Amino acid sequence: MAIRIHTAQHRACRLLPMLAELWTSLWCHLYVLARPMIKWILRKVTGKCELLRITYGESPGAGRTKRIEKSLKQSHQPALKQILSDGSLDIAEAVKEVLRLKSIVPEVHPNFQRCFSVCVCQICGYRRLLQQVEHHRKTKYSTTDKQHEDKLKLLWTSLMPTTKLESRVSKQWTDIGFQGEDPATDFRGMGLLGLDQLLYFIKEYPDIAQSLLSQSHHPQYGFSFAILGINFTGMCYDLLKSRKLRTHFYNLTEEAATMKQFNEIYCCLFHDFIQFWFKEKPRDIMEFGRLRDKFQKLLVRQLRDKHFVLRATFQSPVEAS
C-alpha cells in the first residue's frame, strides 16, 4: 500500500510542472491572439495608445523602459520594430515617426517625447553595449601581439610591484592565480575581455585588488585570484547577454550604457563574491561551483525588482579566521 501511495505521489510531482507549463503556454497563446483587441478597447476607453499609457502609468526607470521595449517588440508596425534593430538609429527622427504613426500631439502630451526618447536611448544603448562586449570577448589573446603581451606584463607589475617576473613563461604566474606557467591559455573562454577587466579592477581599485589577492592565499579558504576574475567576466557576460542586467542599466542612468559601467558591475560582483565566499566558509575549492551558482541566483532574484541598482560598497574584505 505504501509503495502505491509513493508511486502516485511521484507521478503527481512529475505531472504538476507539465500542467503548469501547459497552462502558461496556453495563456501566452491566448494573450497573443487577444492582445490587438485589448489594445483597441483600451485606446477607445482611455484615448491613449499603449506607448502613452505606459509613459503615464510607469515611473522612470527599468519598469517603464522594459514595458516600452516589449510594446515595440510586439508591435505589428515595421517602423516600430525597426527601432529595436537599427544600430545607427537617429533617436530624434525615430521619435518623430512614432508621434506621427500613433497620432500623438506634442502640445497635448508635452512629456511623452522626452520620456520616450530616454527609453529608446537606453534600449539601443544596451544593445550596442552587448555588441561591443561580444566583439571584445571574441578578440583572442595572442602571444604575438605586443599590446596583448604588454597588458599581461602590466597585470603582473600592478599586482606584484616588488617581485620581478623571471620569464614570460613561469610558475610565478600561479602566485596571482593563473592555472599554469603561461596565463595566455586561461583567456581562451573570455578572450581579451577577461584580461582587460582584471586590469580595470586593479587600475581603478588598486588597494582593494591587493587586499583580495592577499586573501586569495588564505590557507583554508584560498582561491585562484586571476581565474576567479576571468570566471566573473563570464558571469557578467552571461547576465548581459540574457538581458538580466537591463534592470540595473535602465535604473542607473537615462543615457546609453557604457563599457565603463559594465566594468564597474564586474568589480562589484568580483569583490562581493569574495566576501560571500568567506562568509560561507567553504570546505575546499571544490565548493566554488555551488557557491558561484548560489551567488548568481541571489543576484538574479534582486534584478527581478524593477527598482534595483547594483551599488559598489567596496568595504574592507571580510577577515577570515
Phi and psi restraints in degrees (value plus and minus 20) as a CYANA .aco file:
   2 ALA   PHI     -82.7   -42.7
   2 ALA   PSI     -56.5   -16.5
   3 ILE   PHI     -85.9   -45.9
   3 ILE   PSI     -61.0   -21.0
   4 ARG   PHI     -85.0   -45.0
   4 ARG   PSI     -61.8   -21.8
   5 ILE   PHI     -82.8   -42.8
   5 ILE   PSI     -63.9   -23.9
   6 HIS   PHI     -81.2   -41.2
   6 HIS   PSI     -62.2   -22.2
   7 THR   PHI     -84.0   -44.0
   7 THR   PSI     -61.6   -21.6
   8 ALA   PHI     -84.3   -44.3
   8 ALA   PSI     -61.1   -21.1
   9 GLN   PHI     -84.8   -44.8
   9 GLN   PSI     -60.7   -20.7
  10 HIS   PHI     -82.3   -42.3
  10 HIS   PSI     -62.5   -22.5
  11 ARG   PHI     -85.4   -45.4
  11 ARG   PSI     -58.9   -18.9
  12 ALA   PHI     -84.5   -44.5
  12 ALA   PSI     -61.0   -21.0
  13 CYS   PHI     -83.1   -43.1
  13 CYS   PSI     -54.3   -14.3
  14 ARG   PHI     -97.1   -57.1
  14 ARG   PSI     -51.4   -11.4
  15 LEU   PHI     -96.8   -56.8
  15 LEU   PSI     -57.0   -17.0
  16 LEU   PHI     -78.6   -38.6
  16 LEU   PSI     -68.2   -28.2
  17 PRO   PHI     -80.3   -40.3
  17 PRO   PSI     -55.9   -15.9
  18 MET   PHI     -85.6   -45.6
  18 MET   PSI     -61.6   -21.6
  19 LEU   PHI     -86.5   -46.5
  19 LEU   PSI     -58.7   -18.7
  20 ALA   PHI     -84.3   -44.3
  20 ALA   PSI     -62.3   -22.3
  21 GLU   PHI     -85.1   -45.1
  21 GLU   PSI     -59.9   -19.9
  22 LEU   PHI     -84.5   -44.5
  22 LEU   PSI     -62.5   -22.5
  23 TRP   PHI     -84.5   -44.5
  23 TRP   PSI     -63.0   -23.0
  24 THR   PHI     -81.8   -41.8
  24 THR   PSI     -64.1   -24.1
  25 SER   PHI     -82.8   -42.8
  25 SER   PSI     -63.4   -23.4
  26 LEU   PHI     -84.3   -44.3
  26 LEU   PSI     -62.9   -22.9
  27 TRP   PHI     -83.1   -43.1
  27 TRP   PSI     -63.7   -23.7
  28 CYS   PHI     -81.8   -41.8
  28 CYS   PSI     -61.5   -21.5
  29 HIS   PHI     -84.4   -44.4
  29 HIS   PSI     -62.7   -22.7
  30 LEU   PHI     -85.0   -45.0
  30 LEU   PSI     -58.2   -18.2
  31 TYR   PHI     -85.2   -45.2
  31 TYR   PSI     -61.8   -21.8
  32 VAL   PHI     -80.0   -40.0
  32 VAL   PSI     -61.8   -21.8
  33 LEU   PHI     -88.9   -48.9
  33 LEU   PSI     -57.9   -17.9
  34 ALA   PHI    -107.5   -67.5
  34 ALA   PSI     -35.7     4.3
  35 ARG   PHI     -75.9   -35.9
  35 ARG   PSI     -66.7   -26.7
  36 PRO   PHI     -78.4   -38.4
  36 PRO   PSI     -61.2   -21.2
  37 MET   PHI     -86.0   -46.0
  37 MET   PSI     -61.6   -21.6
  38 ILE   PHI     -81.3   -41.3
  38 ILE   PSI     -65.0   -25.0
  39 LYS   PHI     -81.7   -41.7
  39 LYS   PSI     -61.4   -21.4
  40 TRP   PHI     -84.3   -44.3
  40 TRP   PSI     -63.8   -23.8
  41 ILE   PHI     -83.8   -43.8
  41 ILE   PSI     -65.9   -25.9
  42 LEU   PHI     -83.7   -43.7
  42 LEU   PSI     -55.8   -15.8
  43 ARG   PHI     -87.3   -47.3
  43 ARG   PSI     -59.8   -19.8
  44 LYS   PHI     -86.5   -46.5
  44 LYS   PSI     -59.2   -19.2
  45 VAL   PHI     -93.8   -53.8
  45 VAL   PSI     -64.8   -24.8
  46 THR   PHI    -112.8   -72.8
  46 THR   PSI     -42.0    -2.0
  47 GLY   PHI      56.7    96.7
  47 GLY   PSI      -5.9    34.1
  48 LYS   PHI    -149.3  -109.3
  48 LYS   PSI     122.9   162.9
  49 CYS   PHI     -93.9   -53.9
  49 CYS   PSI     151.2   191.2
  50 GLU   PHI     -81.1   -41.1
  50 GLU   PSI     -60.5   -20.5
  51 LEU   PHI     -82.4   -42.4
  51 LEU   PSI     -59.0   -19.0
  52 LEU   PHI     -87.3   -47.3
  52 LEU   PSI     -61.3   -21.3
  53 ARG   PHI     -83.4   -43.4
  53 ARG   PSI     -59.4   -19.4
  54 ILE   PHI     -85.1   -45.1
  54 ILE   PSI     -65.2   -25.2
  55 THR   PHI     -80.3   -40.3
  55 THR   PSI     -61.5   -21.5
  56 TYR   PHI     -95.4   -55.4
  56 TYR   PSI     -53.0   -13.0
  57 GLY   PHI    -110.5   -70.5
  57 GLY   PSI     -39.3     0.7
  58 GLU   PHI    -134.1   -94.1
  58 GLU   PSI     120.6   160.6
  59 SER   PHI     -95.3   -55.3
  59 SER   PSI     139.5   179.5
  60 PRO   PHI     -78.1   -38.1
  60 PRO   PSI     127.0   167.0
  61 GLY   PHI     106.4   146.4
  61 GLY   PSI    -180.2  -140.2
  62 ALA   PHI     -81.5   -41.5
  62 ALA   PSI     -57.4   -17.4
  63 GLY   PHI     -78.8   -38.8
  63 GLY   PSI     -68.4   -28.4
  64 ARG   PHI     -88.6   -48.6
  64 ARG   PSI     -68.9   -28.9
  65 THR   PHI     -85.1   -45.1
  65 THR   PSI     -58.6   -18.6
  66 LYS   PHI     -84.9   -44.9
  66 LYS   PSI     -59.0   -19.0
  67 ARG   PHI     -89.8   -49.8
  67 ARG   PSI     -57.9   -17.9
  68 ILE   PHI     -82.2   -42.2
  68 ILE   PSI     -63.8   -23.8
  69 GLU   PHI     -81.2   -41.2
  69 GLU   PSI     -63.8   -23.8
  70 LYS   PHI     -85.1   -45.1
  70 LYS   PSI     -60.3   -20.3
  71 SER   PHI     -83.2   -43.2
  71 SER   PSI     -64.1   -24.1
  72 LEU   PHI     -83.9   -43.9
  72 LEU   PSI     -61.0   -21.0
  73 LYS   PHI     -84.1   -44.1
  73 LYS   PSI     -56.4   -16.4
  74 GLN   PHI    -110.3   -70.3
  74 GLN   PSI     -21.8    18.2
  75 SER   PHI     -86.4   -46.4
  75 SER   PSI     127.2   167.2
  76 HIS   PHI    -110.7   -70.7
  76 HIS   PSI     -21.6    18.4
  77 GLN   PHI    -114.4   -74.4
  77 GLN   PSI      97.1   137.1
  78 PRO   PHI     -74.0   -34.0
  78 PRO   PSI     -55.8   -15.8
  79 ALA   PHI     -83.2   -43.2
  79 ALA   PSI     -53.2   -13.2
  80 LEU   PHI     -96.5   -56.5
  80 LEU   PSI     -60.4   -20.4
  81 LYS   PHI     -82.7   -42.7
  81 LYS   PSI     -53.7   -13.7
  82 GLN   PHI     -82.3   -42.3
  82 GLN   PSI     -48.1    -8.1
  83 ILE   PHI     -78.6   -38.6
  83 ILE   PSI     -53.7   -13.7
  84 LEU   PHI    -102.3   -62.3
  84 LEU   PSI     -35.0     5.0
  85 SER   PHI    -136.0   -96.0
  85 SER   PSI     -28.2    11.8
  86 ASP   PHI    -109.4   -69.4
  86 ASP   PSI      85.4   125.4
  87 GLY   PHI     -88.8   -48.8
  87 GLY   PSI     -44.1    -4.1
  88 SER   PHI    -124.7   -84.7
  88 SER   PSI      12.1    52.1
  89 LEU   PHI     -82.8   -42.8
  89 LEU   PSI     112.8   152.8
  90 ASP   PHI    -109.4   -69.4
  90 ASP   PSI      85.4   125.4
  91 ILE   PHI     -80.6   -40.6
  91 ILE   PSI     -62.3   -22.3
  92 ALA   PHI     -80.6   -40.6
  92 ALA   PSI     -63.5   -23.5
  93 GLU   PHI     -88.2   -48.2
  93 GLU   PSI     -57.6   -17.6
  94 ALA   PHI     -83.8   -43.8
  94 ALA   PSI     -59.8   -19.8
  95 VAL   PHI     -86.2   -46.2
  95 VAL   PSI     -61.2   -21.2
  96 LYS   PHI     -80.3   -40.3
  96 LYS   PSI     -60.0   -20.0
  97 GLU   PHI     -85.9   -45.9
  97 GLU   PSI     -57.9   -17.9
  98 VAL   PHI     -85.5   -45.5
  98 VAL   PSI     -62.7   -22.7
  99 LEU   PHI     -78.0   -38.0
  99 LEU   PSI     -60.0   -20.0
 100 ARG   PHI     -90.3   -50.3
 100 ARG   PSI     -68.0   -28.0
 101 LEU   PHI     -84.6   -44.6
 101 LEU   PSI     -56.2   -16.2
 102 LYS   PHI    -116.4   -76.4
 102 LYS   PSI     -15.6    24.4
 103 SER   PHI      33.8    73.8
 103 SER   PSI      23.8    63.8
 104 ILE   PHI    -113.0   -73.0
 104 ILE   PSI     102.6   142.6
 105 VAL   PHI    -112.2   -72.2
 105 VAL   PSI      95.5   135.5
 106 PRO   PHI     -75.7   -35.7
 106 PRO   PSI     -55.7   -15.7
 107 GLU   PHI     -87.3   -47.3
 107 GLU   PSI     -49.1    -9.1
 108 VAL   PHI    -102.9   -62.9
 108 VAL   PSI     -55.7   -15.7
 109 HIS   PHI    -144.6  -104.6
 109 HIS   PSI      53.2    93.2
 110 PRO   PHI     -85.5   -45.5
 110 PRO   PSI     -43.7    -3.7
 111 ASN   PHI    -109.2   -69.2
 111 ASN   PSI     -35.7     4.3
 112 PHE   PHI     -81.9   -41.9
 112 PHE   PSI     -65.5   -25.5
 113 GLN   PHI     -78.3   -38.3
 113 GLN   PSI     -65.8   -25.8
 114 ARG   PHI     -88.9   -48.9
 114 ARG   PSI     -65.0   -25.0
 115 CYS   PHI     -81.9   -41.9
 115 CYS   PSI     -64.4   -24.4
 116 PHE   PHI     -87.4   -47.4
 116 PHE   PSI     -57.4   -17.4
 117 SER   PHI     -80.4   -40.4
 117 SER   PSI     -62.1   -22.1
 118 VAL   PHI     -80.6   -40.6
 118 VAL   PSI     -65.9   -25.9
 119 CYS   PHI     -80.9   -40.9
 119 CYS   PSI     -65.3   -25.3
 120 VAL   PHI     -84.9   -44.9
 120 VAL   PSI     -60.0   -20.0
 121 CYS   PHI     -80.3   -40.3
 121 CYS   PSI     -63.9   -23.9
 122 GLN   PHI     -86.6   -46.6
 122 GLN   PSI     -63.6   -23.6
 123 ILE   PHI     -83.1   -43.1
 123 ILE   PSI     -70.0   -30.0
 124 CYS   PHI     -88.2   -48.2
 124 CYS   PSI     -56.1   -16.1
 125 GLY   PHI     -83.1   -43.1
 125 GLY   PSI     -59.9   -19.9
 126 TYR   PHI     -84.2   -44.2
 126 TYR   PSI     -62.6   -22.6
 127 ARG   PHI     -87.3   -47.3
 127 ARG   PSI     -57.5   -17.5
 128 ARG   PHI     -88.0   -48.0
 128 ARG   PSI     -58.4   -18.4
 129 LEU   PHI     -82.2   -42.2
 129 LEU   PSI     -62.8   -22.8
 130 LEU   PHI     -80.2   -40.2
 130 LEU   PSI     -61.4   -21.4
 131 GLN   PHI     -84.2   -44.2
 131 GLN   PSI     -60.7   -20.7
 132 GLN   PHI     -85.2   -45.2
 132 GLN   PSI     -65.0   -25.0
 133 VAL   PHI     -85.1   -45.1
 133 VAL   PSI     -61.4   -21.4
 134 GLU   PHI     -81.1   -41.1
 134 GLU   PSI     -64.2   -24.2
 135 HIS   PHI     -82.2   -42.2
 135 HIS   PSI     -62.8   -22.8
 136 HIS   PHI     -84.6   -44.6
 136 HIS   PSI     -62.0   -22.0
 137 ARG   PHI     -84.4   -44.4
 137 ARG   PSI     -56.0   -16.0
 138 LYS   PHI     -99.2   -59.2
 138 LYS   PSI     -27.8    12.2
 139 THR   PHI     -97.7   -57.7
 139 THR   PSI      87.0   127.0
 140 LYS   PHI     -93.6   -53.6
 140 LYS   PSI     124.3   164.3
 141 TYR   PHI     -89.3   -49.3
 141 TYR   PSI     112.1   152.1
 142 SER   PHI    -144.3  -104.3
 142 SER   PSI     106.7   146.7
 143 THR   PHI     -91.9   -51.9
 143 THR   PSI     -32.1     7.9
 144 THR   PHI    -115.0   -75.0
 144 THR   PSI     -23.4    16.6
 145 ASP   PHI    -115.1   -75.1
 145 ASP   PSI      95.8   135.8
 146 LYS   PHI     -81.3   -41.3
 146 LYS   PSI     -57.1   -17.1
 147 GLN   PHI     -84.2   -44.2
 147 GLN   PSI     -59.3   -19.3
 148 HIS   PHI     -84.8   -44.8
 148 HIS   PSI     -65.6   -25.6
 149 GLU   PHI     -85.5   -45.5
 149 GLU   PSI     -57.1   -17.1
 150 ASP   PHI     -84.9   -44.9
 150 ASP   PSI     -58.0   -18.0
 151 LYS   PHI     -84.1   -44.1
 151 LYS   PSI     -60.0   -20.0
 152 LEU   PHI     -85.4   -45.4
 152 LEU   PSI     -61.5   -21.5
 153 LYS   PHI     -84.1   -44.1
 153 LYS   PSI     -57.8   -17.8
 154 LEU   PHI     -84.2   -44.2
 154 LEU   PSI     -56.1   -16.1
 155 LEU   PHI     -80.6   -40.6
 155 LEU   PSI     -62.7   -22.7
 156 TRP   PHI     -86.4   -46.4
 156 TRP   PSI     -70.9   -30.9
 157 THR   PHI     -85.3   -45.3
 157 THR   PSI     -48.9    -8.9
 158 SER   PHI     -92.8   -52.8
 158 SER   PSI     -57.2   -17.2
 159 LEU   PHI    -108.2   -68.2
 159 LEU   PSI     -49.5    -9.5
 160 MET   PHI    -147.2  -107.2
 160 MET   PSI      42.5    82.5
 161 PRO   PHI     -83.6   -43.6
 161 PRO   PSI     -43.4    -3.4
 162 THR   PHI    -121.8   -81.8
 162 THR   PSI     -16.8    23.2
 163 THR   PHI    -140.1  -100.1
 163 THR   PSI     103.3   143.3
 164 LYS   PHI    -100.6   -60.6
 164 LYS   PSI     115.2   155.2
 165 LEU   PHI     -96.9   -56.9
 165 LEU   PSI      98.8   138.8
 166 GLU   PHI     -88.3   -48.3
 166 GLU   PSI     -57.3   -17.3
 167 SER   PHI    -178.2  -138.2
 167 SER   PSI     142.9   182.9
 168 ARG   PHI     -79.8   -39.8
 168 ARG   PSI     -62.1   -22.1
 169 VAL   PHI    -124.1   -84.1
 169 VAL   PSI      93.3   133.3
 170 SER   PHI    -177.5  -137.5
 170 SER   PSI     130.3   170.3
 171 LYS   PHI     -87.0   -47.0
 171 LYS   PSI     -33.7     6.3
 172 GLN   PHI     -80.5   -40.5
 172 GLN   PSI     -47.1    -7.1
 173 TRP   PHI     -80.3   -40.3
 173 TRP   PSI     -47.2    -7.2
 174 THR   PHI     -87.4   -47.4
 174 THR   PSI     -38.6     1.4
 175 ASP   PHI     -86.5   -46.5
 175 ASP   PSI     -45.7    -5.7
 176 ILE   PHI    -128.6   -88.6
 176 ILE   PSI      -6.2    33.8
 177 GLY   PHI      78.2   118.2
 177 GLY   PSI      -0.1    39.9
 178 PHE   PHI    -107.6   -67.6
 178 PHE   PSI     143.2   183.2
 179 GLN   PHI     -98.9   -58.9
 179 GLN   PSI     -54.1   -14.1
 180 GLY   PHI    -162.6  -122.6
 180 GLY   PSI    -176.1  -136.1
 181 GLU   PHI    -100.0   -60.0
 181 GLU   PSI     -41.5    -1.5
 182 ASP   PHI    -141.6  -101.6
 182 ASP   PSI      83.4   123.4
 183 PRO   PHI     -84.6   -44.6
 183 PRO   PSI     -37.0     3.0
 184 ALA   PHI     -76.9   -36.9
 184 ALA   PSI     -52.4   -12.4
 185 THR   PHI     -90.5   -50.5
 185 THR   PSI     -40.4    -0.4
 186 ASP   PHI    -101.9   -61.9
 186 ASP   PSI     -29.8    10.2
 187 PHE   PHI    -114.7   -74.7
 187 PHE   PSI     -11.5    28.5
 188 ARG   PHI     -79.7   -39.7
 188 ARG   PSI     -62.8   -22.8
 189 GLY   PHI     -91.0   -51.0
 189 GLY   PSI     -63.7   -23.7
 190 MET   PHI    -127.6   -87.6
 190 MET   PSI     -18.1    21.9
 191 GLY   PHI      38.5    78.5
 191 GLY   PSI    -170.3  -130.3
 192 LEU   PHI     -87.3   -47.3
 192 LEU   PSI     -41.6    -1.6
 193 LEU   PHI     -78.2   -38.2
 193 LEU   PSI     -60.8   -20.8
 194 GLY   PHI     -82.2   -42.2
 194 GLY   PSI     -62.2   -22.2
 195 LEU   PHI     -89.0   -49.0
 195 LEU   PSI     -65.4   -25.4
 196 ASP   PHI     -85.4   -45.4
 196 ASP   PSI     -53.3   -13.3
 197 GLN   PHI     -93.0   -53.0
 197 GLN   PSI     -56.1   -16.1
 198 LEU   PHI     -80.3   -40.3
 198 LEU   PSI     -65.8   -25.8
 199 LEU   PHI     -83.8   -43.8
 199 LEU   PSI     -58.0   -18.0
 200 TYR   PHI     -81.4   -41.4
 200 TYR   PSI     -67.2   -27.2
 201 PHE   PHI     -79.5   -39.5
 201 PHE   PSI     -66.9   -26.9
 202 ILE   PHI     -87.7   -47.7
 202 ILE   PSI     -55.7   -15.7
 203 LYS   PHI     -92.7   -52.7
 203 LYS   PSI     -64.4   -24.4
 204 GLU   PHI    -100.1   -60.1
 204 GLU   PSI     -51.3   -11.3
 205 TYR   PHI    -153.8  -113.8
 205 TYR   PSI      43.6    83.6
 206 PRO   PHI     -80.7   -40.7
 206 PRO   PSI     -59.7   -19.7
 207 ASP   PHI     -87.4   -47.4
 207 ASP   PSI     -62.2   -22.2
 208 ILE   PHI     -83.7   -43.7
 208 ILE   PSI     -63.9   -23.9
 209 ALA   PHI     -81.5   -41.5
 209 ALA   PSI     -62.6   -22.6
 210 GLN   PHI     -84.4   -44.4
 210 GLN   PSI     -59.2   -19.2
 211 SER   PHI     -85.6   -45.6
 211 SER   PSI     -62.2   -22.2
 212 LEU   PHI     -88.3   -48.3
 212 LEU   PSI     -56.4   -16.4
 213 LEU   PHI     -82.4   -42.4
 213 LEU   PSI     -61.1   -21.1
 214 SER   PHI     -81.5   -41.5
 214 SER   PSI     -63.2   -23.2
 215 GLN   PHI     -87.0   -47.0
 215 GLN   PSI     -46.5    -6.5
 216 SER   PHI     -84.4   -44.4
 216 SER   PSI     -36.8     3.2
 217 HIS   PHI    -115.3   -75.3
 217 HIS   PSI      -7.9    32.1
 218 HIS   PHI     -78.1   -38.1
 218 HIS   PSI     115.3   155.3
 219 PRO   PHI     -83.4   -43.4
 219 PRO   PSI     -46.4    -6.4
 220 GLN   PHI    -127.3   -87.3
 220 GLN   PSI     -62.7   -22.7
 221 TYR   PHI    -129.0   -89.0
 221 TYR   PSI       2.9    42.9
 222 GLY   PHI     -85.0   -45.0
 222 GLY   PSI     140.9   180.9
 223 PHE   PHI    -173.5  -133.5
 223 PHE   PSI     149.5   189.5
 224 SER   PHI    -108.1   -68.1
 224 SER   PSI      86.8   126.8
 225 PHE   PHI     -76.5   -36.5
 225 PHE   PSI     -75.2   -35.2
 226 ALA   PHI     -85.6   -45.6
 226 ALA   PSI     -61.6   -21.6
 227 ILE   PHI     -84.1   -44.1
 227 ILE   PSI     -59.4   -19.4
 228 LEU   PHI     -82.5   -42.5
 228 LEU   PSI     -61.3   -21.3
 229 GLY   PHI     -80.5   -40.5
 229 GLY   PSI     -64.7   -24.7
 230 ILE   PHI     -85.3   -45.3
 230 ILE   PSI     -57.9   -17.9
 231 ASN   PHI     -81.5   -41.5
 231 ASN   PSI     -58.3   -18.3
 232 PHE   PHI     -99.6   -59.6
 232 PHE   PSI     -40.0     0.0
 233 THR   PHI     -82.4   -42.4
 233 THR   PSI     -61.2   -21.2
 234 GLY   PHI     -82.6   -42.6
 234 GLY   PSI     -60.3   -20.3
 235 MET   PHI     -84.9   -44.9
 235 MET   PSI     -64.6   -24.6
 236 CYS   PHI     -81.3   -41.3
 236 CYS   PSI     -61.9   -21.9
 237 TYR   PHI     -82.7   -42.7
 237 TYR   PSI     -65.2   -25.2
 238 ASP   PHI     -82.1   -42.1
 238 ASP   PSI     -61.8   -21.8
 239 LEU   PHI     -86.3   -46.3
 239 LEU   PSI     -57.0   -17.0
 240 LEU   PHI     -88.7   -48.7
 240 LEU   PSI     -66.5   -26.5
 241 LYS   PHI     -85.9   -45.9
 241 LYS   PSI     -56.6   -16.6
 242 SER   PHI     -99.7   -59.7
 242 SER   PSI     -19.1    20.9
 243 ARG   PHI      50.2    90.2
 243 ARG   PSI      -6.5    33.5
 244 LYS   PHI     -91.6   -51.6
 244 LYS   PSI     -45.0    -5.0
 245 LEU   PHI     -99.1   -59.1
 245 LEU   PSI     -21.7    18.3
 246 ARG   PHI     -78.1   -38.1
 246 ARG   PSI     -59.5   -19.5
 247 THR   PHI     -75.2   -35.2
 247 THR   PSI     -68.2   -28.2
 248 HIS   PHI     -82.9   -42.9
 248 HIS   PSI     -71.5   -31.5
 249 PHE   PHI     -86.6   -46.6
 249 PHE   PSI     -59.8   -19.8
 250 TYR   PHI     -89.7   -49.7
 250 TYR   PSI     -44.2    -4.2
 251 ASN   PHI    -110.1   -70.1
 251 ASN   PSI     -42.5    -2.5
 252 LEU   PHI     -91.3   -51.3
 252 LEU   PSI     -65.2   -25.2
 253 THR   PHI    -174.3  -134.3
 253 THR   PSI     135.2   175.2
 254 GLU   PHI    -103.0   -63.0
 254 GLU   PSI     -29.8    10.2
 255 GLU   PHI    -107.0   -67.0
 255 GLU   PSI     154.6   194.6
 256 ALA   PHI     -89.6   -49.6
 256 ALA   PSI     123.9   163.9
 257 ALA   PHI     -84.1   -44.1
 257 ALA   PSI     126.7   166.7
 258 THR   PHI    -141.8  -101.8
 258 THR   PSI     144.3   184.3
 259 MET   PHI     -84.5   -44.5
 259 MET   PSI     -55.7   -15.7
 260 LYS   PHI     -81.6   -41.6
 260 LYS   PSI     -62.6   -22.6
 261 GLN   PHI     -85.0   -45.0
 261 GLN   PSI     -56.6   -16.6
 262 PHE   PHI     -84.8   -44.8
 262 PHE   PSI     -60.8   -20.8
 263 ASN   PHI     -85.5   -45.5
 263 ASN   PSI     -53.4   -13.4
 264 GLU   PHI     -86.0   -46.0
 264 GLU   PSI     -57.0   -17.0
 265 ILE   PHI     -80.6   -40.6
 265 ILE   PSI     -63.7   -23.7
 266 TYR   PHI     -76.5   -36.5
 266 TYR   PSI     -66.5   -26.5
 267 CYS   PHI     -81.9   -41.9
 267 CYS   PSI     -63.0   -23.0
 268 CYS   PHI     -80.1   -40.1
 268 CYS   PSI     -68.8   -28.8
 269 LEU   PHI     -88.9   -48.9
 269 LEU   PSI     -61.0   -21.0
 270 PHE   PHI     -78.8   -38.8
 270 PHE   PSI     -71.4   -31.4
 271 HIS   PHI     -83.4   -43.4
 271 HIS   PSI     -68.5   -28.5
 272 ASP   PHI     -87.1   -47.1
 272 ASP   PSI     -53.3   -13.3
 273 PHE   PHI     -86.3   -46.3
 273 PHE   PSI     -58.7   -18.7
 274 ILE   PHI     -84.8   -44.8
 274 ILE   PSI     -58.4   -18.4
 275 GLN   PHI     -82.3   -42.3
 275 GLN   PSI     -64.2   -24.2
 276 PHE   PHI     -80.7   -40.7
 276 PHE   PSI     -60.9   -20.9
 277 TRP   PHI     -78.4   -38.4
 277 TRP   PSI     -68.1   -28.1
 278 PHE   PHI     -90.9   -50.9
 278 PHE   PSI     -53.8   -13.8
 279 LYS   PHI     -85.9   -45.9
 279 LYS   PSI     -54.6   -14.6
 280 GLU   PHI     -96.4   -56.4
 280 GLU   PSI     -37.6     2.4
 281 LYS   PHI      29.9    69.9
 281 LYS   PSI      45.5    85.5
 282 PRO   PHI     -85.2   -45.2
 282 PRO   PSI     132.0   172.0
 283 ARG   PHI     -85.7   -45.7
 283 ARG   PSI     -62.6   -22.6
 284 ASP   PHI    -182.5  -142.5
 284 ASP   PSI    -197.0  -157.0
 285 ILE   PHI     -86.9   -46.9
 285 ILE   PSI     -38.0     2.0
 286 MET   PHI     -87.5   -47.5
 286 MET   PSI     -32.5     7.5
 287 GLU   PHI     -99.9   -59.9
 287 GLU   PSI     -26.1    13.9
 288 PHE   PHI     -77.7   -37.7
 288 PHE   PSI     -68.1   -28.1
 289 GLY   PHI     -78.4   -38.4
 289 GLY   PSI     -66.3   -26.3
 290 ARG   PHI     -83.1   -43.1
 290 ARG   PSI     -65.0   -25.0
 291 LEU   PHI     -92.2   -52.2
 291 LEU   PSI     -53.0   -13.0
 292 ARG   PHI     -83.0   -43.0
 292 ARG   PSI     -64.5   -24.5
 293 ASP   PHI     -83.6   -43.6
 293 ASP   PSI     -60.7   -20.7
 294 LYS   PHI     -83.3   -43.3
 294 LYS   PSI     -63.9   -23.9
 295 PHE   PHI     -81.8   -41.8
 295 PHE   PSI     -63.8   -23.8
 296 GLN   PHI     -86.2   -46.2
 296 GLN   PSI     -59.5   -19.5
 297 LYS   PHI     -83.6   -43.6
 297 LYS   PSI     -59.3   -19.3
 298 LEU   PHI     -83.1   -43.1
 298 LEU   PSI     -60.6   -20.6
 299 LEU   PHI     -86.7   -46.7
 299 LEU   PSI     -65.1   -25.1
 300 VAL   PHI     -81.7   -41.7
 300 VAL   PSI     -57.6   -17.6
 301 ARG   PHI     -82.4   -42.4
 301 ARG   PSI     -60.3   -20.3
 302 GLN   PHI     -85.9   -45.9
 302 GLN   PSI     -57.1   -17.1
 303 LEU   PHI     -90.6   -50.6
 303 LEU   PSI     -31.8     8.2
 304 ARG   PHI     -96.2   -56.2
 304 ARG   PSI     -38.5     1.5
 305 ASP   PHI     -95.9   -55.9
 305 ASP   PSI      97.9   137.9
 306 LYS   PHI     -85.4   -45.4
 306 LYS   PSI     -30.6     9.4
 307 HIS   PHI    -121.1   -81.1
 307 HIS   PSI     -18.7    21.3
 308 PHE   PHI     -92.9   -52.9
 308 PHE   PSI     118.1   158.1
 309 VAL   PHI    -155.1  -115.1
 309 VAL   PSI     110.8   150.8
 310 LEU   PHI     -96.5   -56.5
 310 LEU   PSI      96.9   136.9
 311 ARG   PHI    -130.5   -90.5
 311 ARG   PSI     118.7   158.7
 312 ALA   PHI     -99.1   -59.1
 312 ALA   PSI     107.5   147.5
 313 THR   PHI    -117.9   -77.9
 313 THR   PSI     -66.5   -26.5
 314 PHE   PHI      24.6    64.6
 314 PHE   PSI      26.0    66.0
 315 GLN   PHI     -93.4   -53.4
 315 GLN   PSI     148.4   188.4
 316 SER   PHI     -79.3   -39.3
 316 SER   PSI     114.2   154.2
 317 PRO   PHI     -74.6   -34.6
 317 PRO   PSI     129.6   169.6
 318 VAL   PHI     -80.4   -40.4
 318 VAL   PSI     110.4   150.4
 319 GLU   PHI     -99.2   -59.2
 319 GLU   PSI      97.8   137.8
 320 ALA   PHI    -102.6   -62.6
 320 ALA   PSI     122.5   162.5
